[in-house]
Amino acid sequence: MIVIDTEAVRERYAAGEPLRAIADDLGVAVNTVRARLPERRAPGRPRTTDVAAVVRLRDEEGLSFAEIGERLGVDPRTAGRRYAAAKG
């Protein structure tokens, strides 16, 4: 049985660490980590991704979605989705 420190999970998530990174570090599924959060978003976590920043970083700086995600503190797939929606 794996014991998960719920407060530590909330702090890491609030600091901007993606759920997948926390789950991988703990050796559990993302849904297990998500279940430890009282809401999908812990206090202090940004509500949205700056779409303009994603587009600028991709188009002007040529960064990969992994690099954009790291810089903005979001999952690379989120960066990719925001970019695709903006370019629509």
N, CA, C and O atoms as a CHARMM CRD file, in Angstrom:
* protein
*
  352
    1    1 MET  N      0.83900  -1.18300   0.00000 PROA 1      0.00000
    2    1 MET  CA     0.00000   0.00000   0.00000 PROA 1      0.00000
    3    1 MET  C      0.88400   1.24700   0.00000 PROA 1      0.00000
    4    1 MET  O      1.82100   1.35600   0.79000 PROA 1      0.00000
    5    2 ILE  N      0.57600   2.17400  -0.88600 PROA 2      0.00000
    6    2 ILE  CA     1.33100   3.41300  -0.99800 PROA 2      0.00000
    7    2 ILE  C      0.63900   4.48700  -0.16300 PROA 2      0.00000
    8    2 ILE  O     -0.56900   4.69400  -0.27200 PROA 2      0.00000
    9    3 VAL  N      1.41500   5.15800   0.66300 PROA 3      0.00000
   10    3 VAL  CA     0.88900   6.26400   1.46300 PROA 3      0.00000
   11    3 VAL  C      1.26500   7.56400   0.76900 PROA 3      0.00000
   12    3 VAL  O      2.43000   7.79600   0.44600 PROA 3      0.00000
   13    4 ILE  N      0.26600   8.40700   0.54600 PROA 4      0.00000
   14    4 ILE  CA     0.49000   9.66900  -0.15700 PROA 4      0.00000
   15    4 ILE  C      0.24200  10.82200   0.79600 PROA 4      0.00000
   16    4 ILE  O     -0.80200  10.89300   1.44400 PROA 4      0.00000
   17    5 ASP  N      1.20100  11.71600   0.87700 PROA 5      0.00000
   18    5 ASP  CA     1.08700  12.91500   1.70700 PROA 5      0.00000
   19    5 ASP  C      0.25300  13.94400   0.92700 PROA 5      0.00000
   20    5 ASP  O      0.76600  14.63300   0.04500 PROA 5      0.00000
   21    6 THR  N     -1.02300  14.03200   1.26200 PROA 6      0.00000
   22    6 THR  CA    -1.94800  14.89600   0.53900 PROA 6      0.00000
   23    6 THR  C     -1.50400  16.35100   0.55100 PROA 6      0.00000
   24    6 THR  O     -1.59200  17.03100  -0.47200 PROA 6      0.00000
   25    7 GLU  N     -1.03300  16.83400   1.67800 PROA 7      0.00000
   26    7 GLU  CA    -0.60200  18.22900   1.76600 PROA 7      0.00000
   27    7 GLU  C      0.58800  18.49300   0.83600 PROA 7      0.00000
   28    7 GLU  O      0.65900  19.54200   0.19600 PROA 7      0.00000
   29    8 ALA  N      1.51100  17.54500   0.76600 PROA 8      0.00000
   30    8 ALA  CA     2.67000  17.69900  -0.12400 PROA 8      0.00000
   31    8 ALA  C      2.22100  17.71800  -1.58300 PROA 8      0.00000
   32    8 ALA  O      2.75900  18.48300  -2.38400 PROA 8      0.00000
   33    9 VAL  N      1.24200  16.88500  -1.93500 PROA 9      0.00000
   34    9 VAL  CA     0.71200  16.86400  -3.30000 PROA 9      0.00000
   35    9 VAL  C      0.09500  18.22500  -3.62000 PROA 9      0.00000
   36    9 VAL  O      0.35400  18.78000  -4.68800 PROA 9      0.00000
   37   10 ARG  N     -0.71300  18.76700  -2.71500 PROA 10     0.00000
   38   10 ARG  CA    -1.35000  20.06500  -2.93900 PROA 10     0.00000
   39   10 ARG  C     -0.30800  21.17000  -3.09300 PROA 10     0.00000
   40   10 ARG  O     -0.45200  22.04200  -3.95000 PROA 10     0.00000
   41   11 GLU  N      0.73400  21.14000  -2.27400 PROA 11     0.00000
   42   11 GLU  CA     1.77600  22.16900  -2.35700 PROA 11     0.00000
   43   11 GLU  C      2.52100  22.09200  -3.68200 PROA 11     0.00000
   44   11 GLU  O      2.78800  23.11800  -4.30800 PROA 11     0.00000
   45   12 ARG  N      2.85400  20.88700  -4.10700 PROA 12     0.00000
   46   12 ARG  CA     3.57200  20.72700  -5.37600 PROA 12     0.00000
   47   12 ARG  C      2.70900  21.19500  -6.54500 PROA 12     0.00000
   48   12 ARG  O      3.19600  21.86000  -7.45900 PROA 12     0.00000
   49   13 TYR  N      1.43400  20.84500  -6.50700 PROA 13     0.00000
   50   13 TYR  CA     0.52300  21.24600  -7.57200 PROA 13     0.00000
   51   13 TYR  C      0.32100  22.76000  -7.57400 PROA 13     0.00000
   52   13 TYR  O      0.31900  23.39000  -8.63200 PROA 13     0.00000
   53   14 ALA  N      0.15300  23.33500  -6.39600 PROA 14     0.00000
   54   14 ALA  CA    -0.01500  24.78800  -6.28600 PROA 14     0.00000
   55   14 ALA  C      1.22300  25.53000  -6.77100 PROA 14     0.00000
   56   14 ALA  O      1.12300  26.65700  -7.25600 PROA 14     0.00000
   57   15 ALA  N      2.39200  24.90300  -6.64100 PROA 15     0.00000
   58   15 ALA  CA     3.64100  25.51500  -7.10000 PROA 15     0.00000
   59   15 ALA  C      3.80400  25.40200  -8.61300 PROA 15     0.00000
   60   15 ALA  O      4.75600  25.93400  -9.18300 PROA 15     0.00000
   61   16 GLY  N      2.86000  24.69900  -9.26500 PROA 16     0.00000
   62   16 GLY  CA     2.89300  24.63100 -10.72500 PROA 16     0.00000
   63   16 GLY  C      3.37000  23.32100 -11.30500 PROA 16     0.00000
   64   16 GLY  O      3.47300  23.19400 -12.52500 PROA 16     0.00000
   65   17 GLU  N      3.66400  22.33900 -10.46400 PROA 17     0.00000
   66   17 GLU  CA     4.13400  21.05200 -10.97800 PROA 17     0.00000
   67   17 GLU  C      2.95800  20.30100 -11.60100 PROA 17     0.00000
   68   17 GLU  O      1.90500  20.18700 -10.97300 PROA 17     0.00000
   69   18 PRO  N      3.11400  19.79100 -12.81300 PROA 18     0.00000
   70   18 PRO  CA     2.01800  19.07000 -13.46900 PROA 18     0.00000
   71   18 PRO  C      1.63000  17.79800 -12.70100 PROA 18     0.00000
   72   18 PRO  O      2.46800  17.16200 -12.06200 PROA 18     0.00000
   73   19 LEU  N      0.36000  17.44900 -12.77800 PROA 19     0.00000
   74   19 LEU  CA    -0.13200  16.24200 -12.10700 PROA 19     0.00000
   75   19 LEU  C      0.64700  15.00700 -12.54300 PROA 19     0.00000
   76   19 LEU  O      0.97200  14.15100 -11.71900 PROA 19     0.00000
   77   20 ARG  N      0.94700  14.91300 -13.83400 PROA 20     0.00000
   78   20 ARG  CA     1.66100  13.73300 -14.33500 PROA 20     0.00000
   79   20 ARG  C      3.04100  13.60500 -13.69000 PROA 20     0.00000
   80   20 ARG  O      3.46200  12.49700 -13.35700 PROA 20     0.00000
   81   21 ALA  N      3.73800  14.70400 -13.51100 PROA 21     0.00000
   82   21 ALA  CA     5.06900  14.66300 -12.89300 PROA 21     0.00000
   83   21 ALA  C      4.97300  14.21100 -11.43800 PROA 21     0.00000
   84   21 ALA  O      5.79800  13.42600 -10.97000 PROA 21     0.00000
   85   22 ILE  N      3.97100  14.70700 -10.73100 PROA 22     0.00000
   86   22 ILE  CA     3.78100  14.30500  -9.33300 PROA 22     0.00000
   87   22 ILE  C      3.45100  12.82200  -9.27200 PROA 22     0.00000
   88   22 ILE  O      4.01900  12.08800  -8.46300 PROA 22     0.00000
   89   23 ALA  N      2.53500  12.37900 -10.12800 PROA 23     0.00000
   90   23 ALA  CA     2.13100  10.96800 -10.15100 PROA 23     0.00000
   91   23 ALA  C      3.31300  10.06200 -10.47300 PROA 23     0.00000
   92   23 ALA  O      3.51100   9.03900  -9.81800 PROA 23     0.00000
   93   24 ASP  N      4.09500  10.43500 -11.47700 PROA 24     0.00000
   94   24 ASP  CA     5.26200   9.63000 -11.84500 PROA 24     0.00000
   95   24 ASP  C      6.24900   9.53700 -10.69300 PROA 24     0.00000
   96   24 ASP  O      6.79800   8.46800 -10.42600 PROA 24     0.00000
   97   25 ASP  N      6.47300  10.64400 -10.01400 PROA 25     0.00000
   98   25 ASP  CA     7.39400  10.67100  -8.88700 PROA 25     0.00000
   99   25 ASP  C      6.92000   9.76500  -7.75000 PROA 25     0.00000
  100   25 ASP  O      7.72800   9.11900  -7.08400 PROA 25     0.00000
  101   26 LEU  N      5.60900   9.72500  -7.53500 PROA 26     0.00000
  102   26 LEU  CA     5.04800   8.91800  -6.45100 PROA 26     0.00000
  103   26 LEU  C      4.78100   7.47300  -6.86300 PROA 26     0.00000
  104   26 LEU  O      4.51700   6.61800  -6.01700 PROA 26     0.00000
  105   27 GLY  N      4.85000   7.20600  -8.16300 PROA 27     0.00000
  106   27 GLY  CA     4.59900   5.85000  -8.64800 PROA 27     0.00000
  107   27 GLY  C      3.13000   5.46800  -8.63200 PROA 27     0.00000
  108   27 GLY  O      2.78100   4.30700  -8.41300 PROA 27     0.00000
  109   28 VAL  N      2.25900   6.46700  -8.86700 PROA 28     0.00000
  110   28 VAL  CA     0.81800   6.22700  -8.87000 PROA 28     0.00000
  111   28 VAL  C      0.21000   6.82600 -10.13500 PROA 28     0.00000
  112   28 VAL  O      0.88400   7.53000 -10.88700 PROA 28     0.00000
  113   29 ALA  N     -1.06600   6.53900 -10.35900 PROA 29     0.00000
  114   29 ALA  CA    -1.78000   7.08000 -11.51200 PROA 29     0.00000
  115   29 ALA  C     -2.12900   8.55100 -11.28400 PROA 29     0.00000
  116   29 ALA  O     -2.24800   9.00400 -10.14600 PROA 29     0.00000
  117   30 VAL  N     -2.28800   9.28000 -12.37500 PROA 30     0.00000
  118   30 VAL  CA    -2.65800  10.69000 -12.29300 PROA 30     0.00000
  119   30 VAL  C     -3.98100  10.84900 -11.54400 PROA 30     0.00000
  120   30 VAL  O     -4.14100  11.78500 -10.76100 PROA 30     0.00000
  121   31 ASN  N     -4.92500   9.94500 -11.78000 PROA 31     0.00000
  122   31 ASN  CA    -6.21700  10.04200 -11.09000 PROA 31     0.00000
  123   31 ASN  C     -6.07400   9.89000  -9.58100 PROA 31     0.00000
  124   31 ASN  O     -6.86800  10.45200  -8.82700 PROA 31     0.00000
  125   32 THR  N     -5.08300   9.14400  -9.13700 PROA 32     0.00000
  126   32 THR  CA    -4.83400   8.99800  -7.71000 PROA 32     0.00000
  127   32 THR  C     -4.37700  10.33000  -7.12800 PROA 32     0.00000
  128   32 THR  O     -4.80600  10.71100  -6.03900 PROA 32     0.00000
  129   33 VAL  N     -3.51800  11.03400  -7.83800 PROA 33     0.00000
  130   33 VAL  CA    -3.05800  12.34600  -7.38700 PROA 33     0.00000
  131   33 VAL  C     -4.21600  13.33900  -7.43400 PROA 33     0.00000
  132   33 VAL  O     -4.42300  14.10600  -6.49300 PROA 33     0.00000
  133   34 ARG  N     -4.96700  13.32000  -8.53300 PROA 34     0.00000
  134   34 ARG  CA    -6.09600  14.24100  -8.70000 PROA 34     0.00000
  135   34 ARG  C     -7.10000  14.07700  -7.56000 PROA 34     0.00000
  136   34 ARG  O     -7.68500  15.05700  -7.09800 PROA 34     0.00000
  137   35 ALA  N     -7.29800  12.84400  -7.11000 PROA 35     0.00000
  138   35 ALA  CA    -8.25600  12.58600  -6.03300 PROA 35     0.00000
  139   35 ALA  C     -7.82100  13.20700  -4.70900 PROA 35     0.00000
  140   35 ALA  O     -8.64600  13.39700  -3.81600 PROA 35     0.00000
  141   36 ARG  N     -6.54500  13.52100  -4.57300 PROA 36     0.00000
  142   36 ARG  CA    -6.04100  14.13300  -3.33500 PROA 36     0.00000
  143   36 ARG  C     -6.25700  15.64400  -3.29900 PROA 36     0.00000
  144   36 ARG  O     -6.01400  16.28600  -2.27700 PROA 36     0.00000
  145   37 LEU  N     -6.70900  16.20400  -4.40500 PROA 37     0.00000
  146   37 LEU  CA    -6.94200  17.64100  -4.47400 PROA 37     0.00000
  147   37 LEU  C     -8.42000  17.90900  -4.21100 PROA 37     0.00000
  148   37 LEU  O     -9.27600  17.26200  -4.81300 PROA 37     0.00000
  149   38 PRO  N     -8.73400  18.84700  -3.32500 PROA 38     0.00000
  150   38 PRO  CA   -10.12800  19.11500  -3.01600 PROA 38     0.00000
  151   38 PRO  C    -10.89700  19.65200  -4.22600 PROA 38     0.00000
  152   38 PRO  O    -12.11000  19.47700  -4.33600 PROA 38     0.00000
  153   39 GLU  N    -10.18100  20.29400  -5.11100 PROA 39     0.00000
  154   39 GLU  CA   -10.72700  20.75900  -6.38100 PROA 39     0.00000
  155   39 GLU  C     -9.73200  20.32200  -7.44000 PROA 39     0.00000
  156   39 GLU  O     -8.65100  19.83200  -7.11300 PROA 39     0.00000
  157   40 ARG  N    -10.07300  20.48900  -8.66100 PROA 40     0.00000
  158   40 ARG  CA    -9.12600  20.15500  -9.73700 PROA 40     0.00000
  159   40 ARG  C     -7.88900  21.04500  -9.62900 PROA 40     0.00000
  160   40 ARG  O     -6.80300  20.67100 -10.07300 PROA 40     0.00000
  161   41 ARG  N     -8.06100  22.21000  -9.04400 PROA 41     0.00000
  162   41 ARG  CA    -6.98100  23.18100  -8.94600 PROA 41     0.00000
  163   41 ARG  C     -6.79700  23.55500  -7.47600 PROA 41     0.00000
  164   41 ARG  O     -7.75000  23.95200  -6.80500 PROA 41     0.00000
  165   42 ALA  N     -5.59700  23.42900  -6.99600 PROA 42     0.00000
  166   42 ALA  CA    -5.30100  23.82300  -5.61600 PROA 42     0.00000
  167   42 ALA  C     -5.19000  25.34400  -5.53700 PROA 42     0.00000
  168   42 ALA  O     -4.93700  25.99000  -6.55400 PROA 42     0.00000
  169   43 PRO  N     -5.37300  25.92900  -4.35200 PROA 43     0.00000
  170   43 PRO  CA    -5.26700  27.38700  -4.21800 PROA 43     0.00000
  171   43 PRO  C     -3.93000  27.90500  -4.75400 PROA 43     0.00000
  172   43 PRO  O     -2.88100  27.30500  -4.52100 PROA 43     0.00000
  173   44 GLY  N     -3.98500  29.00400  -5.46000 PROA 44     0.00000
  174   44 GLY  CA    -2.76800  29.62600  -5.96100 PROA 44     0.00000
  175   44 GLY  C     -2.37900  29.18000  -7.35700 PROA 44     0.00000
  176   44 GLY  O     -1.48900  29.77800  -7.96100 PROA 44     0.00000
  177   45 ARG  N     -3.02100  28.14300  -7.88900 PROA 45     0.00000
  178   45 ARG  CA    -2.68900  27.65000  -9.22000 PROA 45     0.00000
  179   45 ARG  C     -3.36200  28.53000 -10.27100 PROA 45     0.00000
  180   45 ARG  O     -4.54900  28.83500 -10.14800 PROA 45     0.00000
  181   46 PRO  N     -2.63300  28.93600 -11.28600 PROA 46     0.00000
  182   46 PRO  CA    -3.23500  29.76400 -12.32900 PROA 46     0.00000
  183   46 PRO  C     -4.42500  29.05100 -12.97400 PROA 46     0.00000
  184   46 PRO  O     -4.40500  27.83300 -13.15300 PROA 46     0.00000
  185   47 ARG  N     -5.43900  29.80500 -13.31400 PROA 47     0.00000
  186   47 ARG  CA    -6.63300  29.22100 -13.90900 PROA 47     0.00000
  187   47 ARG  C     -6.48800  28.98800 -15.40600 PROA 47     0.00000
  188   47 ARG  O     -7.10700  28.06900 -15.94300 PROA 47     0.00000
  189   48 THR  N     -5.70400  29.78000 -16.07600 PROA 48     0.00000
  190   48 THR  CA    -5.61000  29.66200 -17.52400 PROA 48     0.00000
  191   48 THR  C     -4.15900  29.70400 -17.97600 PROA 48     0.00000
  192   48 THR  O     -3.26700  30.15700 -17.25700 PROA 48     0.00000
  193   49 THR  N     -3.96200  29.22900 -19.16000 PROA 49     0.00000
  194   49 THR  CA    -2.65600  29.31400 -19.80000 PROA 49     0.00000
  195   49 THR  C     -2.65600  30.56100 -20.67700 PROA 49     0.00000
  196   49 THR  O     -3.62900  30.82100 -21.38500 PROA 49     0.00000
  197   50 ASP  N     -1.58300  31.32500 -20.63500 PROA 50     0.00000
  198   50 ASP  CA    -1.46300  32.52700 -21.44400 PROA 50     0.00000
  199   50 ASP  C     -1.28900  32.10800 -22.90900 PROA 50     0.00000
  200   50 ASP  O     -0.18400  31.79300 -23.35100 PROA 50     0.00000
  201   51 VAL  N     -2.38900  32.11200 -23.64400 PROA 51     0.00000
  202   51 VAL  CA    -2.37900  31.65000 -25.03000 PROA 51     0.00000
  203   51 VAL  C     -1.43500  32.48900 -25.87800 PROA 51     0.00000
  204   51 VAL  O     -0.70700  31.95000 -26.71100 PROA 51     0.00000
  205   52 ALA  N     -1.43900  33.79700 -25.67400 PROA 52     0.00000
  206   52 ALA  CA    -0.55100  34.66700 -26.45000 PROA 52     0.00000
  207   52 ALA  C      0.91300  34.28500 -26.22100 PROA 52     0.00000
  208   52 ALA  O      1.72300  34.31900 -27.14800 PROA 52     0.00000
  209   53 ALA  N      1.24200  33.92400 -24.98800 PROA 53     0.00000
  210   53 ALA  CA     2.61600  33.52000 -24.68400 PROA 53     0.00000
  211   53 ALA  C      2.95100  32.20600 -25.38300 PROA 53     0.00000
  212   53 ALA  O      4.06100  32.03900 -25.88700 PROA 53     0.00000
  213   54 VAL  N      2.00700  31.27900 -25.41800 PROA 54     0.00000
  214   54 VAL  CA     2.23900  30.00100 -26.10900 PROA 54     0.00000
  215   54 VAL  C      2.52400  30.25800 -27.58400 PROA 54     0.00000
  216   54 VAL  O      3.48800  29.72700 -28.13500 PROA 54     0.00000
  217   55 VAL  N      1.69500  31.06500 -28.21600 PROA 55     0.00000
  218   55 VAL  CA     1.86800  31.35800 -29.64500 PROA 55     0.00000
  219   55 VAL  C      3.19600  32.07200 -29.88800 PROA 55     0.00000
  220   55 VAL  O      3.91800  31.73200 -30.82500 PROA 55     0.00000
  221   56 ARG  N      3.52300  33.05900 -29.05000 PROA 56     0.00000
  222   56 ARG  CA     4.78300  33.78300 -29.21600 PROA 56     0.00000
  223   56 ARG  C      5.98500  32.85300 -29.06200 PROA 56     0.00000
  224   56 ARG  O      6.91200  32.89000 -29.87100 PROA 56     0.00000
  225   57 LEU  N      5.96600  32.02400 -28.02800 PROA 57     0.00000
  226   57 LEU  CA     7.09700  31.12400 -27.78600 PROA 57     0.00000
  227   57 LEU  C      7.25900  30.11300 -28.91500 PROA 57     0.00000
  228   57 LEU  O      8.38000  29.74900 -29.27100 PROA 57     0.00000
  229   58 ARG  N      6.15200  29.66600 -29.47100 PROA 58     0.00000
  230   58 ARG  CA     6.20700  28.68600 -30.55700 PROA 58     0.00000
  231   58 ARG  C      6.62800  29.34700 -31.87100 PROA 58     0.00000
  232   58 ARG  O      7.54600  28.87300 -32.54100 PROA 58     0.00000
  233   59 ASP  N      5.95500  30.44300 -32.23900 PROA 59     0.00000
  234   59 ASP  CA     6.18500  31.05800 -33.54300 PROA 59     0.00000
  235   59 ASP  C      7.44000  31.91500 -33.60000 PROA 59     0.00000
  236   59 ASP  O      8.17400  31.87500 -34.58700 PROA 59     0.00000
  237   60 GLU  N      7.69200  32.68900 -32.55000 PROA 60     0.00000
  238   60 GLU  CA     8.81700  33.62100 -32.59100 PROA 60     0.00000
  239   60 GLU  C     10.10800  33.02200 -32.04900 PROA 60     0.00000
  240   60 GLU  O     11.19100  33.31900 -32.55400 PROA 60     0.00000
  241   61 GLU  N      9.99900  32.18400 -31.02800 PROA 61     0.00000
  242   61 GLU  CA    11.21000  31.61300 -30.43200 PROA 61     0.00000
  243   61 GLU  C     11.47100  30.17900 -30.88000 PROA 61     0.00000
  244   61 GLU  O     12.53900  29.62700 -30.61500 PROA 61     0.00000
  245   62 GLY  N     10.49800  29.57700 -31.55800 PROA 62     0.00000
  246   62 GLY  CA    10.67700  28.23500 -32.09700 PROA 62     0.00000
  247   62 GLY  C     10.79100  27.13400 -31.05000 PROA 62     0.00000
  248   62 GLY  O     11.39200  26.09100 -31.30600 PROA 62     0.00000
  249   63 LEU  N     10.21900  27.36400 -29.87700 PROA 63     0.00000
  250   63 LEU  CA    10.31400  26.36900 -28.81300 PROA 63     0.00000
  251   63 LEU  C      9.36900  25.19500 -29.06600 PROA 63     0.00000
  252   63 LEU  O      8.32300  25.35200 -29.69600 PROA 63     0.00000
  253   64 SER  N      9.74700  24.02900 -28.57200 PROA 64     0.00000
  254   64 SER  CA     8.87100  22.86000 -28.63600 PROA 64     0.00000
  255   64 SER  C      7.77600  23.02000 -27.58900 PROA 64     0.00000
  256   64 SER  O      7.88000  23.86800 -26.70200 PROA 64     0.00000
  257   65 PHE  N      6.73600  22.21500 -27.68900 PROA 65     0.00000
  258   65 PHE  CA     5.67500  22.29600 -26.69000 PROA 65     0.00000
  259   65 PHE  C      6.18400  21.84200 -25.31900 PROA 65     0.00000
  260   65 PHE  O      5.69500  22.31300 -24.29300 PROA 65     0.00000
  261   66 ALA  N      7.15000  20.94000 -25.29600 PROA 66     0.00000
  262   66 ALA  CA     7.75400  20.53200 -24.02000 PROA 66     0.00000
  263   66 ALA  C      8.47400  21.71900 -23.37600 PROA 66     0.00000
  264   66 ALA  O      8.36300  21.94100 -22.17000 PROA 66     0.00000
  265   67 GLU  N      9.20800  22.47600 -24.18600 PROA 67     0.00000
  266   67 GLU  CA     9.92000  23.65000 -23.66500 PROA 67     0.00000
  267   67 GLU  C      8.93900  24.74000 -23.23100 PROA 67     0.00000
  268   67 GLU  O      9.14200  25.39700 -22.21000 PROA 67     0.00000
  269   68 ILE  N      7.87600  24.92500 -24.01600 PROA 68     0.00000
  270   68 ILE  CA     6.86600  25.91500 -23.66000 PROA 68     0.00000
  271   68 ILE  C      6.18400  25.51200 -22.35600 PROA 68     0.00000
  272   68 ILE  O      5.98900  26.34100 -21.46700 PROA 68     0.00000
  273   69 GLY  N      5.82900  24.24800 -22.24800 PROA 69     0.00000
  274   69 GLY  CA     5.20200  23.75700 -21.03100 PROA 69     0.00000
  275   69 GLY  C      6.07200  23.96300 -19.81400 PROA 69     0.00000
  276   69 GLY  O      5.58900  24.36900 -18.75700 PROA 69     0.00000
  277   70 GLU  N      7.35200  23.68500 -19.95900 PROA 70     0.00000
  278   70 GLU  CA     8.28000  23.86600 -18.83800 PROA 70     0.00000
  279   70 GLU  C      8.37700  25.33700 -18.45300 PROA 70     0.00000
  280   70 GLU  O      8.36300  25.67600 -17.27000 PROA 70     0.00000
  281   71 ARG  N      8.47500  26.19900 -19.43900 PROA 71     0.00000
  282   71 ARG  CA     8.61600  27.62500 -19.16700 PROA 71     0.00000
  283   71 ARG  C      7.35900  28.21200 -18.51400 PROA 71     0.00000
  284   71 ARG  O      7.45400  29.06100 -17.62800 PROA 71     0.00000
  285   72 LEU  N      6.17500  27.74900 -18.96000 PROA 72     0.00000
  286   72 LEU  CA     4.92200  28.30900 -18.45300 PROA 72     0.00000
  287   72 LEU  C      4.33100  27.50500 -17.29200 PROA 72     0.00000
  288   72 LEU  O      3.33900  27.91500 -16.69100 PROA 72     0.00000
  289   73 GLY  N      4.94300  26.36300 -16.98300 PROA 73     0.00000
  290   73 GLY  CA     4.45600  25.54600 -15.88300 PROA 73     0.00000
  291   73 GLY  C      3.18800  24.77300 -16.19300 PROA 73     0.00000
  292   73 GLY  O      2.35400  24.54900 -15.31600 PROA 73     0.00000
  293   74 VAL  N      3.05000  24.36900 -17.45100 PROA 74     0.00000
  294   74 VAL  CA     1.89200  23.58000 -17.85100 PROA 74     0.00000
  295   74 VAL  C      2.36300  22.31500 -18.55500 PROA 74     0.00000
  296   74 VAL  O      3.51600  22.21900 -18.97500 PROA 74     0.00000
  297   75 ASP  N      1.47700  21.36300 -18.67700 PROA 75     0.00000
  298   75 ASP  CA     1.77600  20.14000 -19.40200 PROA 75     0.00000
  299   75 ASP  C      2.00500  20.48600 -20.87600 PROA 75     0.00000
  300   75 ASP  O      1.30800  21.34400 -21.41600 PROA 75     0.00000
  301   76 PRO  N      2.96100  19.84100 -21.52900 PROA 76     0.00000
  302   76 PRO  CA     3.20400  20.13100 -22.95200 PROA 76     0.00000
  303   76 PRO  C      1.96400  19.93400 -23.82600 PROA 76     0.00000
  304   76 PRO  O      1.78000  20.64300 -24.81600 PROA 76     0.00000
  305   77 ARG  N      1.12300  18.98000 -23.46200 PROA 77     0.00000
  306   77 ARG  CA    -0.10000  18.76400 -24.24200 PROA 77     0.00000
  307   77 ARG  C     -1.05000  19.94400 -24.10400 PROA 77     0.00000
  308   77 ARG  O     -1.75600  20.28400 -25.05300 PROA 77     0.00000
  309   78 THR  N     -1.07400  20.56500 -22.94400 PROA 78     0.00000
  310   78 THR  CA    -1.89800  21.75900 -22.75000 PROA 78     0.00000
  311   78 THR  C     -1.39400  22.88100 -23.64800 PROA 78     0.00000
  312   78 THR  O     -2.18100  23.57600 -24.29100 PROA 78     0.00000
  313   79 ALA  N     -0.08100  23.05000 -23.68400 PROA 79     0.00000
  314   79 ALA  CA     0.50200  24.07700 -24.55300 PROA 79     0.00000
  315   79 ALA  C      0.13200  23.80700 -26.00700 PROA 79     0.00000
  316   79 ALA  O     -0.22500  24.72900 -26.74100 PROA 79     0.00000
  317   80 GLY  N      0.21500  22.55800 -26.42000 PROA 80     0.00000
  318   80 GLY  CA    -0.13700  22.19100 -27.79500 PROA 80     0.00000
  319   80 GLY  C     -1.60000  22.44800 -28.11600 PROA 80     0.00000
  320   80 GLY  O     -1.92800  22.93900 -29.19600 PROA 80     0.00000
  321   81 ARG  N     -2.47200  22.11800 -27.18000 PROA 81     0.00000
  322   81 ARG  CA    -3.90900  22.36500 -27.38800 PROA 81     0.00000
  323   81 ARG  C     -4.21500  23.85100 -27.47000 PROA 81     0.00000
  324   81 ARG  O     -5.02100  24.28200 -28.29500 PROA 81     0.00000
  325   82 ARG  N     -3.56700  24.63800 -26.60600 PROA 82     0.00000
  326   82 ARG  CA    -3.80300  26.08900 -26.62500 PROA 82     0.00000
  327   82 ARG  C     -3.31100  26.69100 -27.94100 PROA 82     0.00000
  328   82 ARG  O     -3.94900  27.57900 -28.50500 PROA 82     0.00000
  329   83 TYR  N     -2.17700  26.19900 -28.41700 PROA 83     0.00000
  330   83 TYR  CA    -1.62300  26.67500 -29.68500 PROA 83     0.00000
  331   83 TYR  C     -2.56700  26.32900 -30.84700 PROA 83     0.00000
  332   83 TYR  O     -2.87200  27.17600 -31.68700 PROA 83     0.00000
  333   84 ALA  N     -3.01600  25.08300 -30.87600 PROA 84     0.00000
  334   84 ALA  CA    -3.91200  24.64600 -31.95200 PROA 84     0.00000
  335   84 ALA  C     -5.21500  25.43200 -31.93800 PROA 84     0.00000
  336   84 ALA  O     -5.73300  25.79600 -32.99400 PROA 84     0.00000
  337   85 ALA  N     -5.74300  25.69500 -30.75700 PROA 85     0.00000
  338   85 ALA  CA    -6.98900  26.45800 -30.66000 PROA 85     0.00000
  339   85 ALA  C     -6.78100  27.89600 -31.13100 PROA 85     0.00000
  340   85 ALA  O     -7.65700  28.47200 -31.77600 PROA 85     0.00000
  341   86 ALA  N     -5.62900  28.47300 -30.81100 PROA 86     0.00000
  342   86 ALA  CA    -5.35700  29.85300 -31.21500 PROA 86     0.00000
  343   86 ALA  C     -5.18500  29.96500 -32.71900 PROA 86     0.00000
  344   86 ALA  O     -5.57700  30.96000 -33.32800 PROA 86     0.00000
  345   87 LYS  N     -4.59300  28.93100 -33.31200 PROA 87     0.00000
  346   87 LYS  CA    -4.34400  28.95500 -34.75500 PROA 87     0.00000
  347   87 LYS  C     -5.56600  28.50900 -35.55400 PROA 87     0.00000
  348   87 LYS  O     -5.67400  28.76900 -36.75200 PROA 87     0.00000
  349   88 GLY  N     -6.50100  27.81700 -34.84800 PROA 88     0.00000
  350   88 GLY  CA    -7.77000  27.32600 -35.31200 PROA 88     0.00000
  351   88 GLY  C     -8.03900  27.27000 -36.72700 PROA 88     0.00000
  352   88 GLY  O     -9.12300  26.85100 -37.13300 PROA 88     0.00000
